Every structure is written in C-alpha cells, then in structure tokens.
C-alpha cells in the first residue's frame, strides 16, 4: 500500500511539473485538415491560440468544408481548452468547450428545377446558419519548443447543422 501511495504522489507531482510549459501569455497560430460528419467531406482550417492563464488556452478558428453533393459549409469557433501536460511537456491532452457559428449552402446552379427542389428538400439546409455549443477533446505533441502537431475531435451541437469534426493540424508557438 505504501508503494501505491508513493506512486500516486510521484504521478501527481509529475503531471504538475509537466504542465508548467502551458504558461500565461503563450501565443500560437496553426492550420489543420478537417472532416465534417454532417457534410461528409474534408476541408481546411486556420486558428489562433492564446493562453490567458496557466493551463487555459483560448482558440479562435475558422474551417471551410469543400463542396460535396452540391453542399458546402464553413464554421467559426471560439473555444476554451484546459491543457494537461504529460511526458516532460511534450504531450498535452485537453478538453474543448466553446461556441460555434456555422453556415451551409446548396449550390444548385445549372441543375434542372425538379432536381434542384429535391436536393434542397433532401438536405434542408440551404443558407442555414446556426449558433451552437462545441464539446470535444484533443491531444498536442510538441515536436520542438515552437512546433506541435494536434489531433482533435469536437462535436458542434446546433439546430439543423449538428456535426462532429475531426481535425489533424500543426501549430507554431511564438
């Protein structure tokens, strides 16, 4: 039992020490490749991150999903992340909570009227825009002091535009 308690204490101290690198004032920019579950297509995104408090990071991001089956989509996100550092400040895991605004469009130019009506009825999102809540999690691995790679999943809960987004990206920390 004594060894177990010692192991728990060392693990807690290790997590506390490893988290020290997510410091107040850190800034980063990044790019990512995304996949949206509702639109069922890939896209790309860009983000800016700022750490206003130790371990807490704010992120502003924009994603554009390529057109598929005449539907395209974009979203804007403002998220908060709580960074938990592991492996001597090389690996971070974090929950994601935030707000999202999304817009989807149907491009039915050049289609005959009957097919156009069927398409709009089928997807029921032409011109829809919605505000919603983001919930998710991510991991970031720091390759160097300035460059990191990320893998994230967030689910945007909105009226009519409810989708999961998985992203693979890279960040440059200033």
C-alpha positions, 0 to 999 in steps of 0.5 A: 500500500505504501508503494501505491501511495508513493506512486500516486504522489510521484504521478501527481507531482509529475503531471504538475511539473509537466504542465508548467510549459502551458504558461500565461501569455503563450501565443500560437497560430496553426492550420489543420485538415478537417472532416465534417460528419454532417457534410461528409467531406474534408476541408481546411482550417486556420486558428489562433491560440492564446493562453490567458492563464496557466493551463487555459488556452483560448482558440479562435478558428475558422474551417471551410468544408469543400463542396460535396453533393452540391453542399458546402459549409464553413464554421467559426469557433471560439473555444476554451481548452484546459491543457494537461501536460504529460511526458516532460511537456511534450504531450498535452491532452485537453478538453474543448468547450466553446461556441460555434457559428456555422453556415451551409449552402446548396449550390444548385446552379445549372441543375434542372428545377425538379432536381434542384427542389429535391436536393434542397428538400433532401438536405434542408439546409440551404443558407442555414446558419446556426449558433451552437455549443462545441464539446470535444477533446484533443491531444498536442505533441510538441515536436520542438519548443515552437512546433506541435502537431494536434489531433482533435475531435469536437462535436458542434451541437446546433439546430439543423447543422449538428456535426462532429469534426475531426481535425489533424493540424500543426501549430507554431508557438511564438 
